[in-house]
Amino acid sequence: MTAYEKPSLDMREIETVLLKHLGPGAAEITPMAGGNLSSVFSFVHEGKGYVVKFSDLEGAYETESYVSDLLSGQDIPFPKCFALGKTGRLAYMILKRMDGRNLSDYTAEEQVRQLPELIGILTKLAAVDIRATNGYGWIGSDGNGVYDSWKEFVVAFNAEDQTGTFWENWYDLYRTSCLERDVFEEIYNRLLAYVPYNELHRGFIHGDFHQWNILSDGTRITGIIDGNCLYGDSLVDLAILDRHMPSSGVIQAYQDYQAKVGISIPYFKERLLGAYYFKGLDGLRFYAKMGWSDAYKGTRHFLLNLKA
């Protein structure tokens, strides 16, 4: 299995899409860094900034459009969707561009200074009102989770048969990449042991809450972008941020903030372990597929050394 490659487009394809939705005048069309599964471009039209994203994955942006409406309507700084469509084999989405640069562009010290605001946003994400929806796991275009329980989702997400998804034929990675079956199965069994703690909590999960999907002007957070959004235990987002800012005291800062605002977190340690195993297992498979052996080794070491 080769590493996934984002779709490539020529400028005429992009200009045709923008003309259809905005009329003439799109300028400064520029490729943007980031985005492992989408080809992303920024542009300006009539003095306003936008982003257009293209993907060859089925239904790539229908859920993101739903999430855009959900979050931007609940005081979360998430980009507003402007248009959805298809051009040939590709789905596309046009969004309003948010100010700021990727938080990853700033120094470690500058990132840590913005940790209190990040903790506040994590808390808001966990409190997003999803009572009108049901289900767990991936959010469908109708706003509901695809699975009836967290366990059902975890089992399906790690099953061999992933026909029609990004993970189709992923078992080939055991043969063609650094992915080790015994390690994967060890972490998977640990994950299942913690599912009972996580599945009691159904909240909104961004699913990719780290510096490359967080925008900042250097002193404050200006936006949260992208995401592999799902329903489940919102501590998954905390685990993601902690793994990407490992020496920043993320977990203690989160616990202190929750205590300060009077939010109780039952079975915090067990739920956090379940979150680490869930995202870490996904990370092992992803890093193996992308050929990122250093990231694979670091995640492998972290997961195998977690203590109950």
QUIZI-V650817 format. One record per residue. N is the residue number from 1. SS is DSSP state (2 for helix, 1 for strand, 0 for the rest). PSI is psi in whole degrees, -180 to 180 (NA if undefined). OMEGA is omega in whole degrees, 0 to 359 (NA if undefined). Layout:
# QUIZI-V650817
n;ss;psi;omega
N;SS;PSI;OMEGA
N;SS;PSI;OMEGA
This chain:
# QUIZI-V650817
n;ss;psi;omega
1;0;126;180
2;0;161;178
3;0;145;180
4;0;137;178
5;0;131;178
6;0;152;179
7;0;146;176
8;0;144;182
9;0;153;170
10;0;163;187
11;2;-32;181
12;2;-39;178
13;2;-44;181
14;2;-47;182
15;2;-36;179
16;2;-42;178
17;2;-45;182
18;2;-37;178
19;2;-41;182
20;2;-41;187
21;2;-28;188
22;2;-10;187
23;0;-178;183
24;0;160;173
25;0;1;177
26;0;132;184
27;1;169;177
28;1;42;179
29;1;115;190
30;1;130;175
31;1;143;179
32;0;145;176
33;0;163;178
34;0;176;182
35;0;100;182
36;0;-22;187
37;0;-9;182
38;0;150;167
39;1;124;191
40;1;138;180
41;1;142;171
42;1;154;176
43;1;167;180
44;1;139;175
45;1;121;181
46;0;43;174
47;0;0;181
48;1;146;182
49;1;139;179
50;1;168;173
51;1;139;173
52;1;135;182
53;1;142;180
54;1;140;178
55;1;148;175
56;0;10;178
57;0;137;185
58;0;132;176
59;0;31;191
60;0;-38;191
61;0;2;181
62;2;-44;179
63;2;-40;181
64;2;-34;176
65;2;-43;177
66;2;-47;181
67;2;-38;178
68;2;-46;179
69;2;-41;182
70;2;-50;187
71;2;-43;182
72;2;-19;176
73;0;-2;182
74;0;36;171
75;0;29;173
76;0;131;182
77;0;78;183
78;1;140;186
79;0;139;180
80;0;130;178
81;1;134;182
82;1;-37;181
83;1;149;175
84;1;151;176
85;1;-173;177
86;1;143;172
87;1;108;184
88;0;-124;183
89;0;-7;189
90;1;140;168
91;1;150;177
92;1;162;180
93;1;133;177
94;1;130;182
95;1;156;169
96;1;138;180
97;0;136;178
98;0;150;180
99;0;161;174
100;0;172;177
101;1;166;176
102;1;136;178
103;2;-28;179
104;2;-18;179
105;2;-15;184
106;0;164;180
107;0;163;178
108;2;-39;180
109;2;-42;179
110;2;-36;178
111;2;-45;181
112;2;-36;179
113;2;-24;181
114;0;5;180
115;2;-43;179
116;2;-39;179
117;2;-38;177
118;2;-41;178
119;2;-39;177
120;2;-41;179
121;2;-41;175
122;2;-42;180
123;2;-40;177
124;2;-41;179
125;2;-42;180
126;2;-24;183
127;0;4;179
128;0;135;183
129;0;107;179
130;0;22;184
131;0;-22;180
132;0;-2;182
133;0;171;175
134;0;173;176
135;0;169;182
136;1;168;177
137;1;-155;186
138;1;140;179
139;1;125;178
140;0;172;182
141;0;-19;177
142;0;-1;178
143;0;-3;179
144;0;153;174
145;1;150;187
146;1;-24;187
147;1;157;183
148;0;-20;180
149;0;162;177
150;2;-40;180
151;2;-44;179
152;2;-40;178
153;2;-48;181
154;2;-45;180
155;2;-46;182
156;2;-39;183
157;2;-28;181
158;0;9;179
159;0;161;181
160;0;-42;184
161;0;108;178
162;0;38;184
163;0;131;176
164;0;7;180
165;0;176;176
166;0;-28;185
167;0;15;177
168;0;133;180
169;0;29;185
170;2;-21;177
171;2;-23;176
172;2;-24;181
173;2;-27;177
174;2;-28;184
175;2;-31;191
176;2;-3;185
177;0;-170;180
178;0;-1;182
179;0;126;183
180;0;124;184
181;2;-43;183
182;2;-38;178
183;2;-47;181
184;2;-46;183
185;2;-33;176
186;2;-48;180
187;2;-39;179
188;2;-43;179
189;2;-37;175
190;2;-44;179
191;2;-47;181
192;2;-33;180
193;2;-25;181
194;2;-6;179
195;2;-42;181
196;2;-30;178
197;2;-39;183
198;2;-35;191
199;0;-7;176
200;0;-8;188
201;0;116;181
202;0;108;178
203;1;-176;177
204;1;136;177
205;1;124;175
206;0;-44;172
207;0;-9;180
208;0;46;190
209;0;87;179
210;0;178;192
211;2;-24;182
212;2;-12;177
213;2;16;179
214;1;130;181
215;1;147;183
216;1;153;172
217;0;9;180
218;0;-26;179
219;0;-23;178
220;0;158;178
221;1;127;182
222;1;-16;180
223;1;156;172
224;1;132;185
225;0;172;175
226;0;-142;182
227;0;149;169
228;0;76;197
229;0;142;182
230;1;173;175
231;1;135;179
232;1;-151;181
233;0;119;185
234;0;-10;175
235;2;-12;174
236;2;-43;179
237;2;-37;177
238;2;-43;179
239;2;-39;179
240;2;-49;182
241;2;-42;180
242;2;-39;180
243;2;-26;180
244;2;-14;175
245;0;62;195
246;0;-21;182
247;0;25;187
248;0;2;179
249;0;33;184
250;2;-47;186
251;2;-46;180
252;2;-41;178
253;2;-40;180
254;2;-47;180
255;2;-41;179
256;2;-42;181
257;2;-44;180
258;2;-41;179
259;2;-40;182
260;2;-39;182
261;2;3;173
262;0;29;178
263;0;123;179
264;0;139;179
265;0;89;180
266;0;143;178
267;0;46;185
268;2;-48;184
269;2;-46;182
270;2;-42;179
271;2;-39;179
272;2;-40;176
273;2;-44;177
274;2;-37;178
275;2;-43;177
276;2;-46;182
277;2;-40;181
278;2;-53;182
279;2;-33;180
280;2;-40;178
281;2;-44;176
282;2;-40;180
283;2;-42;179
284;2;-47;182
285;2;-42;181
286;2;-47;181
287;2;-37;178
288;2;-43;181
289;2;-37;182
290;2;-10;181
291;0;23;182
292;0;80;189
293;2;-34;180
294;2;-44;178
295;2;-39;177
296;2;-49;183
297;2;-41;180
298;2;-43;180
299;2;-42;178
300;2;-47;181
301;2;-45;181
302;2;-49;185
303;2;-44;183
304;2;-22;182
305;0;5;175
306;0;141;181
307;0;137;179
308;0;NA;NA
